[in-house]
């Protein structure tokens, strides 16, 4: 799995990364009532281009071998999209999403212990 969206995206879904993806490999769960309101990357569709990582304003995307240990469970969460595709829908770009401030980014990282 080349790239992983971590829980740093959770409840902060920004689709700037979706706009940069040349193969549309971003998905979001259809049911977010389980607390998983975040984007995921399909490992079978990702072409490892890395275009998404610098576009993510929440700094939530990591190379699979660089995911912080506190967020390692998110690797499996991203893989779920391929195993249970019927539970996900393709993410759509929303250019009107307000960008976070540096303080909001730091507070979100602290929330997840990163």
C-alpha positions in Angstrom: 0.0 0.0 0.0 1.9 3.1 -1.2 0.0 5.9 0.6 -2.3 6.0 3.7 -4.8 8.5 5.0 -4.6 8.5 8.8 -7.1 9.5 11.4 -5.7 13.0 11.3 -8.3 13.4 8.5 -11.1 12.1 10.8 -13.9 14.7 11.1 -11.7 17.1 9.2 -12.4 15.7 5.7 -10.8 18.0 3.2 -10.8 16.9 -0.4 -7.8 18.9 -1.7 -6.0 15.5 -2.0 -8.8 14.1 -4.1 -8.4 16.9 -6.6 -4.7 16.0 -7.1 -5.2 12.2 -7.5 -4.8 11.2 -11.1 -6.5 7.8 -10.6 -9.4 8.7 -8.3 -8.4 6.2 -5.6 -9.9 8.1 -2.6 -13.0 6.8 -0.9 -15.1 7.7 2.1 -17.3 5.3 4.1 -21.0 5.5 3.3 -21.8 5.1 7.0 -19.8 7.4 9.2 -21.8 6.8 12.4 -19.0 4.4 13.6 -16.7 7.4 14.0 -14.8 6.8 10.8 -15.6 10.1 9.0 -12.4 10.2 7.0 -11.0 9.6 3.5 -9.2 6.4 2.7 -7.0 5.4 -0.2 -7.6 2.2 -2.1 -4.2 0.4 -2.0 -5.1 -1.6 -5.2 -5.8 1.6 -7.1 -3.0 3.9 -5.8 -0.2 4.3 -8.3 2.3 5.7 -5.7 2.6 9.1 -7.4 2.5 11.0 -4.1 0.5 13.9 -5.5 -2.0 13.7 -2.6 0.5 14.1 0.3 1.5 17.8 -0.2 -2.1 18.7 -1.0 -3.5 17.5 2.3 -4.0 20.6 4.5 -4.3 18.4 7.7 -1.0 16.6 7.0 -2.9 13.3 7.3 -1.4 11.4 4.4 1.8 9.3 4.8 3.8 6.8 2.8 2.8 3.4 4.1 6.3 2.7 5.7 6.3 6.2 7.3 3.0 6.1 9.1 3.6 7.2 12.8 3.4 4.2 15.1 0.4 5.8 17.0 -1.5 5.8 13.7 -0.4 2.4 12.4 -4.0 0.9 12.7 -5.0 3.3 9.9 -3.1 1.2 7.4 -5.6 -1.6 7.8 -8.5 0.9 7.7 -7.4 2.0 4.2 -7.1 -1.6 3.1 -10.8 -2.1 4.1 -11.9 -0.2 1.0 -10.7 -3.0 -1.3 -12.1 -5.8 0.9 -15.5 -4.1 1.5 -16.0 -1.8 -1.5 -19.8 -1.8 -1.1 -19.4 0.1 2.2 -17.5 3.0 0.6 -18.2 5.5 -2.1 -15.7 7.4 -4.3 -14.8 10.7 -2.7 -15.7 13.9 -4.6 -13.8 17.1 -4.5 -15.3 19.9 -2.5 -13.3 23.1 -3.2 -15.4 25.1 -0.7 -13.9 23.4 2.4 -12.3 26.0 4.6 -8.5 25.3 5.1 -7.3 24.8 8.7 -5.0 27.2 10.5 -1.6 26.1 11.7 -3.1 26.1 15.3 -5.9 23.8 14.2 -3.5 21.4 12.6 -1.3 21.3 15.7 -4.3 20.8 18.0 -5.5 17.9 15.7 -2.1 16.3 15.9 -2.0 16.6 19.6 -5.5 15.1 19.9 -4.2 11.9 18.2 -0.9 11.9 20.0 1.3 12.7 17.0 
